[in-house]
């Protein structure tokens, strides 16, 4: 028993000897932190001259904190050290009343990396903004609606300080760098921008109404287009939406006029026809877009012919020929027959196919010459097929009565020849005898 008591006494003595230096270290830590917190409190006090919030002074176990209301929102400011850098952490406490979620934060090497594993960055259409900010949301049109011109400009102003910003469903957090003396007026400007952003987020305006606002007021055509498309994709075309779309028929961008016209039925088609008939568009790609948007049977033949005559790009001509094929523009048969004689390669093949689908007898001679002049058996076969189909639609009801084969045509068939005085159709009984 005495041995046990002696051992216990020795343990207490050694523990006391160990606890003394540990206790001293802990005390030294809290004293150093207290001194540091007093310095932080002085920085916050200087900032507070501009903000007029409430300062919680540093205590032995209490960190200094600025908190209170500014421009109608609850804020808190503390100084933190993260990744070796001291910064003022400014938090605006305000939950967003939004079904789903939204997240807006600084682009970083990490966010760039996670894009490759399926994290989607929703673009606003503002190149400067999209380059430095990554946006996520449960519904992409939330970003389109909330990231209007005012909000984007204030976020860009904050991050140019340079600060780091993070917007979540709980509010806004900004880390203001402390690289030297912190100017209270600059912090106040940052806090004011945060309040303005949240004021815009919390105003009594629905998602649909925000999209209409942005589709009207945004100076950038791409952003107006994104808002228009988000509106018609996510909401029914009611009277309010129809009115907005009608106003977009007067937009400075032809692309937006075309997009709006798609959802306005007869009114939209009439507007697009007027653009073509009044010859108000110089960009042929826009002309092709309008023609492709209209029902094929409503595309003006005169506009089609003029567009093809002035087109220099193979892609544009190819697109116009696709429209002609759907249009079955028989009145343009002679025109496209003449174009066929001037064309070769892929364009020649497309024109032959177009005439096969909708051409009339006015293009037969051009088809025949094309087939006869070509050494390519595929071209000859395509020409024979086209002539046969045209004959079937306009002739005796039998295929193949005009051929570009190497053999002589059958007696009594429709013959087209290059020699003078020949090439007309003959069905005289005397000729058959």
C-alpha positions as CSV (number, residue, x, y, z in Angstrom):
1,X,0.0,0.0,0.0
2,X,2.8,2.3,0.9
3,X,4.5,1.6,-2.5
4,X,1.2,2.4,-4.3
5,X,0.9,5.7,-2.5
6,X,4.6,6.5,-3.3
7,X,4.1,5.8,-7.0
8,X,0.9,8.0,-7.1
9,X,2.8,10.9,-5.5
10,X,5.6,10.6,-8.0
11,X,3.1,10.7,-10.8
12,X,1.5,13.8,-9.6
13,X,4.8,15.5,-9.2
14,X,5.9,14.6,-12.8
15,X,2.5,15.6,-14.2
16,X,2.8,19.0,-12.4
17,X,6.2,19.4,-13.9
18,X,4.8,18.7,-17.4
19,X,1.7,20.8,-17.0
20,X,3.5,23.9,-16.0
21,X,5.3,24.4,-19.3
22,X,2.2,23.3,-21.3
23,X,0.1,25.7,-19.3
24,X,2.6,28.5,-19.9
25,X,2.5,27.8,-23.7
26,X,-1.3,27.9,-23.8
27,X,-1.2,31.2,-21.8
28,X,1.4,32.6,-24.2
29,X,-0.7,31.7,-27.2
30,X,-3.8,33.4,-25.8
31,X,-1.8,36.5,-24.8
32,X,-0.3,36.7,-28.3
33,X,-3.7,36.2,-29.9
34,X,-5.2,38.8,-27.7
35,X,-2.5,41.3,-28.7
36,X,-3.1,40.5,-32.3
37,X,-6.9,40.8,-31.9
38,X,-6.4,44.2,-30.4
39,X,-4.5,45.2,-33.5
40,X,-7.3,43.7,-35.7
41,X,-9.9,45.6,-33.6
42,X,-8.0,48.9,-34.4
43,X,-8.2,48.1,-38.2
44,X,-11.9,47.3,-37.9
45,X,-12.5,50.5,-35.9
46,X,-10.9,52.5,-38.7
47,X,-13.1,50.8,-41.2
48,X,-16.2,51.4,-39.0
49,X,-15.8,55.2,-39.3
50,X,-17.3,54.8,-42.8
51,X,-19.8,52.0,-42.0
52,X,-21.1,53.0,-38.6
53,X,-21.7,49.4,-37.5
54,X,-21.2,47.9,-34.0
55,X,-17.7,46.8,-33.0
56,X,-17.3,43.9,-30.6
57,X,-14.0,44.6,-28.9
58,X,-11.3,41.9,-28.6
59,X,-11.4,39.9,-25.4
60,X,-9.2,37.1,-24.0
61,X,-11.5,34.5,-25.5
62,X,-13.5,36.8,-27.9
63,X,-12.5,37.7,-31.4
64,X,-13.2,41.3,-32.6
65,X,-16.2,41.6,-35.0
66,X,-18.0,44.4,-36.8
67,X,-21.7,43.7,-37.3
68,X,-24.9,45.5,-37.9
69,X,-27.2,46.8,-40.7
70,X,-26.1,48.7,-43.8
71,X,-28.5,49.8,-46.5
72,X,-31.2,47.5,-45.2
73,X,-29.1,44.3,-44.9
74,X,-27.3,42.5,-42.1
75,X,-23.5,42.5,-42.4
76,X,-20.6,41.1,-40.4
77,X,-16.9,41.8,-40.9
78,X,-13.9,39.9,-39.4
79,X,-10.3,39.6,-40.2
80,X,-9.0,36.2,-41.2
81,X,-5.9,34.6,-42.5
82,X,-6.4,32.0,-45.3
83,X,-3.7,30.5,-47.5
84,X,-1.1,32.8,-45.9
85,X,-3.1,35.9,-46.9
86,X,-4.9,38.2,-44.5
87,X,-8.2,39.6,-45.6
88,X,-11.4,41.2,-44.3
89,X,-14.2,38.7,-44.6
90,X,-17.3,40.6,-45.4
91,X,-20.6,38.6,-45.1
92,X,-24.0,39.9,-46.2
93,X,-26.5,37.6,-44.4
94,X,-29.6,37.2,-46.6
95,X,-31.3,34.0,-47.6
96,X,-32.6,34.0,-51.2
97,X,-36.2,33.1,-51.7
98,X,-35.7,30.9,-54.7
99,X,-36.8,27.3,-55.5
100,X,-33.6,25.4,-56.3
101,X,-30.1,26.9,-55.9
102,X,-27.8,29.4,-57.4
103,X,-24.0,29.8,-57.0
104,X,-21.8,32.6,-58.3
105,X,-18.0,32.6,-57.5
106,X,-14.6,33.5,-58.8
107,X,-13.1,31.4,-61.5
108,X,-10.0,29.6,-60.2
109,X,-7.6,26.8,-61.2
110,X,-9.8,24.5,-59.2
111,X,-13.1,25.5,-60.9
112,X,-11.4,25.2,-64.3
113,X,-10.3,21.7,-63.4
114,X,-13.7,20.5,-62.1
115,X,-15.4,21.6,-65.4
116,X,-13.7,18.6,-67.0
117,X,-15.6,16.3,-64.6
118,X,-19.1,17.4,-65.4
119,X,-19.6,20.7,-63.5
120,X,-21.4,23.1,-65.8
121,X,-20.5,26.8,-65.9
122,X,-23.5,28.6,-67.1
123,X,-22.5,31.5,-69.4
124,X,-24.2,34.8,-69.3
125,X,-23.1,35.9,-72.8
126,X,-20.9,38.7,-71.2
127,X,-17.4,37.6,-72.2
128,X,-15.6,39.8,-69.6
129,X,-17.9,38.5,-66.8
130,X,-17.8,34.8,-68.0
131,X,-14.0,34.9,-68.1
132,X,-13.6,35.6,-64.3
133,X,-16.8,34.3,-62.8
134,X,-18.2,30.8,-62.7
135,X,-22.0,30.4,-62.4
136,X,-24.1,27.4,-61.4
137,X,-27.8,26.9,-60.8
138,X,-30.4,24.2,-60.6
139,X,-32.0,25.9,-63.6
140,X,-29.8,27.7,-66.1
141,X,-32.4,30.4,-66.7
142,X,-32.0,31.6,-63.1
143,X,-28.5,32.8,-64.0
144,X,-29.8,34.4,-67.2
145,X,-32.5,36.2,-65.2
146,X,-30.5,37.3,-62.1
147,X,-27.1,38.2,-63.8
148,X,-28.4,41.4,-65.4
149,X,-26.3,44.3,-66.5
150,X,-26.4,46.0,-63.1
151,X,-25.5,42.9,-61.1
152,X,-22.7,41.9,-63.5
153,X,-21.1,45.4,-63.4
154,X,-21.1,45.5,-59.6
155,X,-19.6,42.0,-59.3
156,X,-16.9,42.9,-61.8
157,X,-16.2,46.1,-59.8
158,X,-15.8,44.1,-56.6
159,X,-13.5,41.5,-58.0
160,X,-11.3,44.2,-59.6
161,X,-10.2,45.4,-56.2
162,X,-9.1,42.5,-56.2
163,X,-11.5,40.8,-53.9
164,X,-12.9,37.3,-54.0
165,X,-16.7,36.9,-54.1
166,X,-19.0,34.0,-53.4
167,X,-22.8,34.3,-53.8
168,X,-24.9,31.4,-52.4
169,X,-28.5,30.9,-51.3
170,X,-27.4,32.2,-47.8
171,X,-26.0,35.5,-49.0
172,X,-22.8,37.1,-50.3
173,X,-19.3,36.7,-49.0
174,X,-16.4,38.8,-50.1
175,X,-12.8,38.5,-49.0
176,X,-11.1,42.0,-49.1
177,X,-7.3,41.6,-49.2
178,X,-5.3,43.3,-46.4
179,X,-2.0,43.9,-48.1
180,X,-1.3,47.2,-46.3
181,X,-3.4,49.9,-44.8
182,X,-7.1,49.2,-45.3
183,X,-9.0,52.2,-46.5
184,X,-12.4,52.4,-44.9
185,X,-13.9,54.2,-47.9
186,X,-13.0,51.5,-50.3
187,X,-14.4,48.8,-47.9
188,X,-17.5,50.9,-47.6
189,X,-17.8,51.0,-51.4
190,X,-17.5,47.2,-51.6
191,X,-20.2,46.8,-48.9
192,X,-22.4,49.2,-50.8
193,X,-22.0,47.2,-54.0
194,X,-22.9,44.0,-52.1
195,X,-26.0,45.6,-50.8
196,X,-27.0,46.8,-54.2
197,X,-26.5,43.3,-55.6
198,X,-28.7,41.7,-52.9
199,X,-31.3,44.5,-53.3
200,X,-31.6,43.5,-57.0
201,X,-31.8,39.8,-56.1
202,X,-34.6,40.4,-53.5
203,X,-36.8,42.9,-55.4
204,X,-40.3,41.8,-56.0
205,X,-39.8,40.8,-59.6
206,X,-40.4,37.2,-60.9
207,X,-38.1,35.2,-63.1
208,X,-40.3,35.7,-66.1
209,X,-40.4,39.4,-65.7
210,X,-36.7,39.6,-65.2
211,X,-36.1,37.8,-68.5
212,X,-38.4,40.2,-70.2
213,X,-36.5,43.2,-68.7
214,X,-33.2,41.8,-69.7
215,X,-34.4,40.9,-73.2
216,X,-35.4,44.6,-73.6
217,X,-32.7,46.5,-71.8
218,X,-29.5,44.6,-72.3
219,X,-27.2,46.4,-74.7
220,X,-25.5,43.2,-75.9
221,X,-27.4,41.3,-78.6
222,X,-26.2,37.9,-77.4
223,X,-27.5,38.5,-73.9
224,X,-30.9,39.8,-75.2
225,X,-31.1,36.6,-77.3
226,X,-30.3,34.4,-74.3
227,X,-33.1,36.0,-72.3
228,X,-35.6,35.7,-75.1
229,X,-34.8,32.1,-75.6
230,X,-34.9,31.3,-71.9
231,X,-38.3,33.0,-71.7
232,X,-40.0,31.0,-74.5
233,X,-38.3,27.8,-73.4
234,X,-39.4,28.0,-69.7
235,X,-42.7,29.9,-69.8
236,X,-45.9,29.7,-71.9
237,X,-46.4,32.3,-74.6
238,X,-49.2,34.3,-72.9
239,X,-50.3,37.8,-73.6
240,X,-47.4,39.3,-71.7
241,X,-44.8,37.2,-73.5
242,X,-46.5,37.8,-76.9
243,X,-46.4,41.6,-76.3
244,X,-42.7,41.4,-75.5
245,X,-42.0,39.2,-78.6
246,X,-43.9,41.8,-80.7
247,X,-41.7,44.6,-79.5
248,X,-38.6,42.5,-80.4
249,X,-39.7,42.6,-84.1
250,X,-38.3,46.1,-83.9
251,X,-35.0,45.1,-82.3
252,X,-31.8,46.4,-83.8
253,X,-30.7,42.8,-84.4
254,X,-32.2,40.9,-87.3
255,X,-31.3,37.7,-85.5
256,X,-33.6,38.6,-82.6
257,X,-36.3,39.7,-84.9
258,X,-36.2,36.3,-86.6
259,X,-36.2,34.5,-83.2
260,X,-39.2,36.5,-82.0
261,X,-41.1,35.9,-85.2
262,X,-40.9,32.1,-84.7
263,X,-43.4,32.4,-81.9
264,X,-45.8,35.0,-83.3
265,X,-47.5,32.9,-86.0
266,X,-48.9,34.8,-89.0
267,X,-47.7,38.2,-87.5
268,X,-44.2,36.9,-87.3
269,X,-44.2,35.4,-90.8
270,X,-45.6,38.6,-92.3
271,X,-42.8,40.6,-90.7
272,X,-40.1,38.2,-92.1
273,X,-41.7,38.4,-95.6
274,X,-41.6,42.2,-95.4
275,X,-37.9,42.1,-94.6
276,X,-37.3,40.0,-97.7
277,X,-39.6,41.9,-100.0
278,X,-38.4,45.3,-99.0
279,X,-34.8,44.2,-99.6
280,X,-33.7,45.6,-96.3
281,X,-31.0,43.0,-95.5
282,X,-27.6,42.9,-97.1
283,X,-26.1,40.0,-95.2
284,X,-27.0,36.9,-97.3
285,X,-26.6,34.6,-94.3
286,X,-29.4,36.4,-92.6
287,X,-31.5,36.2,-95.8
288,X,-31.0,32.4,-95.8
289,X,-31.9,32.3,-92.1
290,X,-35.2,34.1,-92.7
291,X,-36.0,31.8,-95.7
292,X,-35.3,28.7,-93.6
293,X,-37.5,30.0,-90.9
294,X,-40.5,30.6,-93.2
295,X,-42.7,27.8,-94.4
296,X,-41.1,26.7,-97.8
297,X,-44.2,27.6,-99.8
298,X,-44.1,31.2,-98.5
299,X,-40.5,31.9,-99.5
300,X,-40.7,34.5,-102.3
301,X,-39.3,33.2,-105.6
302,X,-37.9,36.5,-106.6
303,X,-35.9,36.8,-103.3
304,X,-34.7,33.2,-103.8
305,X,-33.4,33.9,-107.3
306,X,-31.8,37.2,-106.3
307,X,-30.1,35.7,-103.3
308,X,-28.7,32.8,-105.3
309,X,-27.5,35.1,-108.1
310,X,-25.5,37.3,-105.6
311,X,-24.2,34.4,-103.4
312,X,-20.5,33.8,-103.7
313,X,-20.1,31.2,-100.9
314,X,-20.7,27.5,-101.6
315,X,-22.2,27.1,-98.2
316,X,-24.8,29.9,-98.9
317,X,-25.7,28.4,-102.3
318,X,-26.0,24.9,-100.7
319,X,-28.4,26.3,-98.1
320,X,-30.4,28.2,-100.7
321,X,-30.7,25.0,-102.8
322,X,-32.1,23.1,-99.8
323,X,-34.8,25.7,-99.5
324,X,-35.5,25.5,-103.3
325,X,-35.8,21.7,-103.0
326,X,-38.4,22.0,-100.2
327,X,-40.1,24.9,-102.1
328,X,-40.5,22.8,-105.3
329,X,-40.0,26.1,-107.2
330,X,-40.9,25.0,-110.7
331,X,-41.0,28.6,-112.0
332,X,-37.2,28.8,-111.3
333,X,-36.5,25.8,-113.5
334,X,-35.1,27.8,-116.4
335,X,-32.9,29.9,-114.0
336,X,-31.5,26.9,-112.3
337,X,-31.0,25.1,-115.6
338,X,-28.8,28.0,-116.7
339,X,-27.0,27.9,-113.3
340,X,-26.4,24.1,-113.8
341,X,-24.5,24.8,-117.1
342,X,-22.1,27.1,-115.1
343,X,-21.6,24.7,-112.2
344,X,-19.5,21.7,-111.5
345,X,-18.6,19.3,-108.7
346,X,-20.8,19.2,-105.6
347,X,-22.9,22.2,-106.7
348,X,-23.7,20.7,-110.0
349,X,-24.8,17.4,-108.3
350,X,-27.1,19.4,-105.9
351,X,-28.7,21.3,-108.7
352,X,-29.4,18.1,-110.6
353,X,-31.1,16.7,-107.5
354,X,-33.1,19.9,-106.9
355,X,-34.4,19.9,-110.5
356,X,-35.2,16.2,-110.3
357,X,-37.5,17.0,-107.3
358,X,-39.2,20.1,-108.5
359,X,-38.1,21.1,-112.0
360,X,-40.2,21.3,-115.1
361,X,-39.6,21.0,-118.9
362,X,-37.8,24.4,-119.0
363,X,-34.7,22.8,-117.5
364,X,-34.6,19.5,-119.5
365,X,-32.3,20.9,-122.2
366,X,-29.8,22.1,-119.6
367,X,-29.9,18.7,-117.9
368,X,-29.4,16.9,-121.2
369,X,-26.4,19.0,-122.1
370,X,-24.9,18.5,-118.7
371,X,-25.2,14.8,-119.0
372,X,-23.9,14.6,-122.5
373,X,-20.9,16.8,-121.7
374,X,-19.9,14.8,-118.6
375,X,-17.7,11.7,-118.8
376,X,-18.7,10.7,-115.3
377,X,-21.2,7.8,-115.4
378,X,-22.7,8.9,-112.0
379,X,-23.5,12.3,-113.4
380,X,-25.1,10.8,-116.5
381,X,-27.1,8.5,-114.3
382,X,-28.3,11.4,-112.1
383,X,-29.3,13.4,-115.2
384,X,-31.2,10.4,-116.7
385,X,-33.0,10.0,-113.4
386,X,-33.8,13.8,-113.2
387,X,-35.1,13.9,-116.8
388,X,-37.2,10.7,-116.2
389,X,-38.8,12.2,-113.1
390,X,-39.6,15.5,-114.9
391,X,-41.0,13.6,-117.9
392,X,-43.1,11.5,-115.5
393,X,-44.6,14.7,-113.9
394,X,-45.1,16.6,-117.2
395,X,-45.0,14.1,-120.1
396,X,-46.6,10.9,-121.1
397,X,-46.6,9.2,-117.7
398,X,-43.7,6.9,-118.7
399,X,-40.1,7.2,-117.5
400,X,-37.1,7.4,-119.7
401,X,-38.3,8.9,-123.0
402,X,-35.3,11.2,-123.1
403,X,-31.9,9.6,-122.4
404,X,-28.3,10.7,-122.5
405,X,-27.0,7.1,-123.0
406,X,-24.5,6.4,-125.7
407,X,-27.0,4.6,-127.8
408,X,-29.2,6.3,-130.3
409,X,-32.6,7.4,-128.9
410,X,-35.6,5.2,-129.8
411,X,-37.6,6.4,-132.7
412,X,-40.5,8.6,-131.7
413,X,-38.9,9.6,-128.3
414,X,-38.4,13.2,-127.2
415,X,-35.0,14.2,-128.5
416,X,-32.8,17.1,-127.5
417,X,-29.8,17.6,-129.8
418,X,-27.1,20.3,-130.1
419,X,-27.3,20.6,-133.9
420,X,-29.3,23.5,-135.4
421,X,-33.0,22.9,-136.1
422,X,-33.2,19.8,-134.0
423,X,-34.0,19.0,-130.5
424,X,-37.8,19.5,-130.5
425,X,-40.3,16.9,-129.4
426,X,-41.8,14.8,-132.3
427,X,-44.9,12.7,-132.1
428,X,-45.9,12.9,-135.8
429,X,-47.2,9.6,-137.1
430,X,-45.4,10.1,-140.4
431,X,-42.1,10.3,-138.6
432,X,-42.7,6.9,-137.1
433,X,-43.3,5.2,-140.5
